[in-house]
Amino acid sequence: MPAREVSVARLNLLQKRIEELVHKKNSGHIGEIIEILVDRADPESGAVFGRAPWFQNVRAQPSFTWDGPSIRELLPSQGSIARVRITETTRSGFKGEWVTELAVGIGL
């Protein structure tokens, strides 16, 4: 089943979620953000053909800023799927994972 076309509102929510994670990390509310990855996949087969890391292994840094590309710049071309996985660990050691899948369609 193909994923829904991504809307501007959904992109904005994803961008906001990432910015919130950065703020939480910098303010000490979460212990680490292990990784944020964008998998670029074929919409028909689901086969991943590329990966764009946002953060990886940032736990060694007490604080960091993210001045990388926006979600729109990282998403693949139209007609493909971006699978975003965010893995974080709280200060108490709880590990959480948040996954979303976006289909990049016409009108983006």
Secondary structure, DSSP 8 states (H G I E B T S, - for coil): ----B--HHHHHHHHHHHHHHHHHHHTTSEEEEEEEEEEEE-TTT--EEEEEEEEESGGGSS-----S--HHHHS--TTSEEEEEEEEEETTS-EEEEEEEEE--TT-
